[in-house]
Amino acid sequence: MKLATVDSLLVLLPLAVACSSKSRVDADGAASDLATQQPIHVGAADTASTGSTGAPSDTSMAPQMSSPQPSMTPAVGSSATPSTPSPSQPSDAGATGPSEPDPCSEEKPAPVPTMVTQPCTDDVNEDQPDLPCSQWVEWGTCDEEWMLERHVCDRSCGRCDGDTIVVEVLPPVEEDLCTPPEPADGEPDVPREGPTLPPLTDGQDGFTTRYWDCCKPHCGWPQNSSRPISSCGGDNGSLGGDFGASSACEGGPAHMCWNFGPQSNGDNIAYAFAAHNGVGCGACFQLDFTGESHNPKPDTGHDQGSQSLAGKSMIVQVINTGGIDSGQFDLLVPGGGVGDFDACTNQWGTSDLGERYGGFFLACQKENNFEYEASRACARDWCDRVFTGKDDLHAGCMWFVEWFGLADNPTMKYKEVPCPEELTRISGM
């Protein structure tokens, strides 16, 4: 057999170094640019959620004037398109030598354990350290797999040869550079489409909840806004300029109009109206979701729906106030729970509203022991059942299940921004 020349080895060495230095995962755990390029590698030998805090419509007649907010559309950038790599240059016509094998196509041999002699001990079960080895011997568990693998009570179980024992030690597991990473829980396994917003660099910490109580909102009163929003009657017909009509939550005719539900622009941006304290009517805020929840699940410390929002953004316009926390935005979501007030039972003609705080969505989570996909399926059915013939409400309900991922009070960064036309054309503010 002809041996490889020194020149051939020098050609292969840089390829191996470059290949082995290729990173598969960025520092923050997100997939790197290898998702769009074919790599060449060298192989190696949920306490249950409390749900949403419903924001009560403020039906107080106390004046709270505010200056109108500007209505401008923020700059929205398009999703970046990966650049096409330049084609590799052809090799010299006269170059010869063996072709470089693809290490990822080669089947790796199974790891070979090494037999090691070590002192024989009577290590107790770490999960139940108060139980002595004599108890396990008495129970006859010495041959159970978990005791053998963890070398629990080796001496008392008679596995020793004098004062030593011979054990198998597997070599350390090498990093697999050939298999693409599996998506994390809640992480989308398909690319997102649509425009994106420039991420906030100096936002404040906050979180979102959800509600829909069917009441006339705080900013529907002329005493609270120089440009009050219009209300609708029980049949969702506009009351026009009758801004003095009393709220349905006080027995009056004025309800929240159904077109105030959330809407999306592709996979990355959505718009909604919200209750928030401490700002004037019509103020708009950008929310950048962190992927975590204000109510993390006790078993994992995470919420799968909140994880699905990582990297997504919303712009919300404030039209209501309520008994909510600082940094909390209570999103108007049909089926999100009536909270402290309820005009929906009469307007919708049903008491099938789910949890008072948390609505259809929390009720479905409780019914399904907070199992994610089963809870989403339940919520879809509930949206269909209650909002038949109410297209705007049905669309907003389904938005929460699909785009928002049934997220349970997700955390985010927020900052005041100019109001986009997607919101001002509905609110008039």
Secondary structure, 3 states (H helix, E strand, C coil): CCCCCHHHHHHHHHHHHHHHCCCCECCCCCECHHHCCCCCCCCCCCCCCCCCCCCCCCCCCCCCCCCCCCECCCCCECCCCCCCCCCCCCCCCCCCCCCCCCHHHCCCCCCCCEEEEEECCCCCCCCCCCCCHHHHHHHCCCCCHHHHHHCCCCCCCCCCECCEEEEEECCCCCCCCCCCCCCCCCCCCCCCCCCECCCCCCCEEEEEEEECCCECCHHHCCCCCCCCCCCECCCCCECCCCCCCCEHHHCCCEECCHHHCCEEECCCEEEEEEECCCCCCCCEEEEEEEEEECCCCCCCCCCHHHHHCCCCEEEEEEEECCCCCCCEEEEECCCCCCCCCCCHHHHHCCCCCCECCCHHHHHHHHHCCCCHHHHHHHHHHHHHHHCCCCHHHHHHHHHHHHCCCCCCCEEEEEEEECECHHHHHHHCC
